[in-house]
Amino acid sequence: MELTIDVGVLLAVVIFVRARRKPLARSRSDAWLTVFLALAFGVLIAPTTFGQGVFHVVGQLAQGITQSTGR
């Protein structure tokens, strides 16, 4: 039996666990590590169907906000 782990899923779990920690207990390097992990997660899911769907939804949301402000 072979066990495989998707790196995107693993990073999502790590980011979730790190985000649940108290923000007051974080050092500057700890916060930057969380930012780096989130960026790496974004790069990993971007070419997937799920990533493209998220990109489309966020784009539609941004377009709606821009149009509602009248600019």
N, C-alpha and C positions, 0 to 999 in steps of 0.2 A: 504494500500500500504506500502510495506517495502522497505527501501532504504539501500543498502549495499555498502560499500566502500572497495576496495581491498587495503590492507596495502602497498603492493608493488607500486601500482599506486600513492597512497598518498605520499609515501616517494620520488618517482621520481619527483613529482611536487614540493615538498619542496626542494629537492636538486637542481632542475632547478632554482627555484626562488632565492635560496641562491647563486648559481653560477653566476647569472647575476649581483650581487652586485659588487661594486668597490672593488678590492682587497686591496687598500690602507686604506680603512675604517675598516678593520677587525682586531680584537684583536687576540691574540694567542688562547684564549679559544674558540673564535668564529670559528677559522680555525679548531680546533680539533673537535668541534661539527659537522662541515661539513664532516670531515673525518669519524667520527663515523656513521653519517647518511648514507654515501656512503657505508661503510662496512656492515651496517645492510641491506641496499637495496640489496647488492650482495648476502648476505646469504639468503634473502627471494626469490630471483629469481633463485638461483642456482639449486634447484631440478625441476624447471619447464622446459618445452620443449624449451622455449625461452632462458632460462639460459644455457641449454646444447648446444644449437646452438651457442650462443655467445662464450662459452668455446671452442667449436670446431673451430670456425673461428679464435679466438685469438691464439689457439694452432697451426693452420696451418700457420698463419702469422709469429709466432715466429720461427717455423721450417723453413720457407722460408728464413727468415733473417739469421738464423744460417747457413743454407746451402750456402747462397750467400756470406758470409764472409769467407768461406772455412775452417771452424773449425770443 
